[in-house]
């Protein structure tokens, strides 16, 4: 074996060991979350930096609430809206991922056709996700917002760690305390106080459904939280909430 080949093998081994060490660190941090409430997520820290650099200050709203002080209506609404199979899957619903990929492929193709018909005018494709609640939590907790194959692979690994070390109730509790509901607005308690002037434990079915509608695009919906679309979509979610199975 030539010196160059040996050097390449040592470098590959070092990269592999570094990758494995990173996974161990991630696994340990997630296992600790079974008993320790995470104070912030990677996404929240990046948002704080963005607000500081663009606005010169950080307007922030968040207050951790244990699960027994969060409305069961909100739990049902979020599951009905975001992840109907939450209590039964193992973190990733491959069929949903496949369907989302197919829809996105069609959206990209339509955007390319429009761009060809209207040269010089910006055209974008509206992409949809197939992520479960566990995947969304994995992404926001420890990862950056970039969309690459490597980041998606790491997201899948973190999703498996979350499902291995935490029960469904704990995953939902952490998710509801850190998910974004507006610019600088995170968690169920801050959202309930901001939009309805009540505590998270007091949210009605209709209020909970309106908050659930906002989750895919909170910065957009916060400008019109009572728009006809939000109210119509919320009514649909309320109708589904009775069939939702909550984790113990």
C-alpha positions as CSV (number, residue, x, y, z in Angstrom):
1,X,0.0,0.0,0.0
2,X,1.4,3.4,-1.0
3,X,1.9,6.2,1.6
4,X,-0.9,8.2,-0.1
5,X,-3.3,5.3,0.2
6,X,-2.5,4.8,3.9
7,X,-3.0,8.5,4.5
8,X,-6.4,8.3,2.8
9,X,-7.4,5.3,4.9
10,X,-6.3,7.1,8.1
11,X,-8.3,10.2,7.1
12,X,-11.4,8.1,6.3
13,X,-11.1,6.3,9.7
14,X,-10.7,9.6,11.5
15,X,-13.8,11.0,9.8
16,X,-15.8,7.9,10.6
17,X,-14.8,8.1,14.3
18,X,-15.7,11.7,14.4
19,X,-19.1,11.0,12.9
20,X,-19.7,8.2,15.4
21,X,-18.6,10.4,18.3
22,X,-21.1,13.1,17.1
23,X,-23.9,10.5,17.2
24,X,-22.9,9.5,20.7
25,X,-23.1,13.1,21.8
26,X,-26.5,13.6,20.2
27,X,-27.8,10.4,21.8
28,X,-26.6,11.4,25.2
29,X,-28.2,14.9,24.9
30,X,-31.5,13.4,23.9
31,X,-31.4,10.7,26.6
32,X,-30.9,13.5,29.1
33,X,-34.0,15.2,27.9
34,X,-36.0,12.4,29.5
35,X,-35.5,14.1,32.8
36,X,-34.2,17.6,32.0
37,X,-36.2,20.2,30.1
38,X,-34.2,21.6,27.2
39,X,-33.9,25.4,27.6
40,X,-33.6,26.2,23.9
41,X,-33.3,24.6,20.5
42,X,-30.9,25.2,17.6
43,X,-33.7,26.8,15.6
44,X,-34.5,29.2,18.4
45,X,-30.9,30.2,18.8
46,X,-30.6,30.9,15.1
47,X,-33.8,33.0,15.3
48,X,-32.5,35.0,18.2
49,X,-29.3,35.8,16.2
50,X,-31.4,36.7,13.2
51,X,-33.6,39.1,15.2
52,X,-30.5,40.6,16.9
53,X,-28.7,41.2,13.6
54,X,-31.7,42.5,11.6
55,X,-33.7,44.4,14.3
56,X,-31.0,45.2,16.8
57,X,-32.9,43.5,19.6
58,X,-34.5,40.2,20.5
59,X,-38.3,40.2,21.1
60,X,-38.9,36.9,22.8
61,X,-41.8,35.0,24.2
62,X,-41.5,31.6,25.8
63,X,-42.4,30.0,29.1
64,X,-42.1,26.2,29.7
65,X,-45.2,24.5,30.8
66,X,-45.3,20.9,32.0
67,X,-47.6,18.7,29.9
68,X,-50.3,18.6,32.6
69,X,-50.6,22.4,32.2
70,X,-51.1,22.3,28.5
71,X,-54.7,21.9,27.1
72,X,-55.5,18.4,25.9
73,X,-57.4,20.3,23.2
74,X,-54.1,21.7,21.9
75,X,-52.5,18.2,21.9
76,X,-55.4,16.8,19.9
77,X,-55.5,19.7,17.5
78,X,-51.7,19.6,16.8
79,X,-51.8,15.8,16.2
80,X,-54.8,16.0,14.0
81,X,-53.2,18.8,11.9
82,X,-49.6,17.8,11.9
83,X,-49.3,14.0,12.4
84,X,-52.4,11.9,12.7
85,X,-50.3,8.7,13.2
86,X,-48.2,10.2,16.0
87,X,-49.0,7.6,18.6
88,X,-48.6,4.6,16.3
89,X,-45.5,5.3,14.1
90,X,-41.8,4.9,15.1
91,X,-40.9,8.5,14.2
92,X,-40.9,8.4,10.4
93,X,-43.8,7.6,8.2
94,X,-42.1,6.5,5.0
95,X,-45.4,6.5,2.9
96,X,-46.0,10.2,3.8
97,X,-42.4,11.0,2.9
98,X,-42.8,9.3,-0.4
99,X,-46.0,11.2,-1.2
100,X,-44.5,14.5,-0.2
101,X,-41.5,13.8,-2.5
102,X,-43.8,13.0,-5.4
103,X,-45.9,16.2,-4.8
104,X,-42.7,18.3,-4.6
105,X,-41.4,16.8,-7.8
106,X,-44.6,17.7,-9.6
107,X,-44.5,21.2,-8.1
108,X,-40.9,21.7,-9.4
109,X,-41.9,20.5,-12.8
110,X,-44.8,22.9,-13.0
111,X,-42.5,25.8,-11.8
112,X,-40.0,24.9,-14.5
113,X,-42.7,25.0,-17.2
114,X,-43.9,28.4,-15.9
115,X,-40.4,29.7,-15.9
116,X,-39.9,28.6,-19.5
117,X,-43.1,30.3,-20.5
118,X,-42.2,33.5,-18.7
119,X,-38.4,34.0,-19.0
120,X,-37.0,36.7,-16.8
121,X,-39.7,36.5,-14.2
122,X,-39.0,34.8,-10.9
123,X,-41.0,31.6,-10.4
124,X,-40.8,29.4,-7.3
125,X,-42.3,26.0,-6.4
126,X,-44.4,25.6,-3.3
127,X,-43.0,22.6,-1.6
128,X,-44.7,20.5,1.1
129,X,-43.2,18.3,3.9
130,X,-44.0,14.9,5.1
131,X,-42.4,15.2,8.5
132,X,-43.8,13.7,11.6
133,X,-43.9,15.6,14.9
134,X,-40.8,13.7,16.0
135,X,-39.0,14.6,12.9
136,X,-39.9,18.3,13.3
137,X,-38.6,18.2,16.9
138,X,-35.4,16.5,15.8
139,X,-34.8,19.1,13.1
140,X,-35.4,22.1,15.4
141,X,-33.6,20.7,18.5
142,X,-30.1,20.2,17.2
143,X,-29.8,20.9,13.5
144,X,-29.3,23.9,11.2
145,X,-32.0,25.0,8.8
146,X,-30.1,24.1,5.6
147,X,-31.7,21.5,3.3
148,X,-29.1,19.0,2.3
149,X,-29.1,15.2,2.0
150,X,-26.6,14.9,4.9
151,X,-28.8,17.1,7.1
152,X,-31.9,15.0,6.3
153,X,-29.9,11.8,7.1
154,X,-28.9,13.3,10.4
155,X,-32.5,14.3,11.1
156,X,-33.5,10.6,10.5
157,X,-30.9,9.4,13.0
158,X,-32.0,12.0,15.6
159,X,-35.6,11.0,15.1
160,X,-34.7,7.4,15.9
161,X,-32.9,8.5,19.0
162,X,-35.9,10.6,20.2
163,X,-38.2,7.6,19.7
164,X,-35.7,5.3,21.5
165,X,-35.0,7.4,24.6
166,X,-38.2,9.4,25.1
167,X,-41.8,8.3,25.3
168,X,-44.5,9.9,23.0
169,X,-45.8,12.0,25.8
170,X,-42.4,13.5,26.5
171,X,-41.8,14.1,22.8
172,X,-45.1,16.0,22.5
173,X,-44.4,18.0,25.6
174,X,-41.0,19.2,24.4
175,X,-42.4,19.9,20.9
176,X,-45.3,22.0,22.3
177,X,-43.0,24.0,24.5
178,X,-40.5,24.9,21.7
179,X,-42.4,25.0,18.4
180,X,-42.6,28.4,16.7
181,X,-45.9,30.3,16.7
182,X,-44.7,33.7,15.4
183,X,-41.6,35.8,15.1
184,X,-39.8,35.3,18.5
185,X,-42.8,33.5,19.8
186,X,-42.3,29.9,21.0
187,X,-44.3,27.4,22.9
188,X,-47.9,26.8,23.8
189,X,-48.0,29.2,26.8
190,X,-46.5,32.1,24.9
191,X,-48.9,31.5,22.0
192,X,-52.0,31.2,24.2
193,X,-51.2,34.4,26.0
194,X,-50.3,36.3,22.8
195,X,-53.3,35.3,20.6
196,X,-56.0,34.6,23.2
197,X,-54.9,36.1,26.5
198,X,-55.4,32.8,28.3
199,X,-53.0,30.2,29.7
200,X,-52.1,27.2,27.7
201,X,-54.2,25.0,30.0
202,X,-57.3,27.1,29.2
203,X,-57.4,26.9,25.4
204,X,-60.7,25.9,24.0
205,X,-61.0,23.4,21.1
206,X,-61.5,26.2,18.6
207,X,-58.6,28.2,19.9
208,X,-56.4,25.2,19.9
209,X,-57.3,24.4,16.4
210,X,-56.5,27.9,15.2
211,X,-53.0,27.6,16.8
212,X,-52.5,24.2,15.1
213,X,-53.4,25.8,11.7
214,X,-50.6,28.3,12.1
215,X,-47.8,25.7,12.6
216,X,-46.7,25.2,9.0
217,X,-46.1,28.9,8.4
218,X,-46.4,30.8,11.8
219,X,-44.7,34.0,10.5
220,X,-47.2,34.3,7.7
221,X,-50.3,33.4,9.7
222,X,-49.5,35.6,12.7
223,X,-50.3,38.6,10.5
224,X,-53.9,37.4,10.1
225,X,-54.6,34.8,12.8
226,X,-58.3,35.0,12.3
227,X,-58.3,35.0,8.5
228,X,-61.1,33.1,6.6
229,X,-58.6,30.4,5.7
230,X,-57.4,29.9,9.3
231,X,-61.0,29.8,10.6
232,X,-62.1,27.3,7.9
233,X,-59.2,25.1,8.4
234,X,-59.6,25.2,12.2
235,X,-63.2,24.0,11.8
236,X,-61.9,21.0,9.9
237,X,-59.4,20.3,12.6
238,X,-62.0,20.6,15.4
239,X,-64.1,17.9,13.6
240,X,-61.1,15.6,13.6
241,X,-60.0,16.1,17.1
242,X,-62.5,13.6,18.6
243,X,-60.8,10.8,16.8
244,X,-57.3,11.6,18.0
245,X,-55.6,9.2,20.3
246,X,-53.3,10.9,22.9
247,X,-50.2,9.3,24.3
248,X,-50.4,8.4,28.0
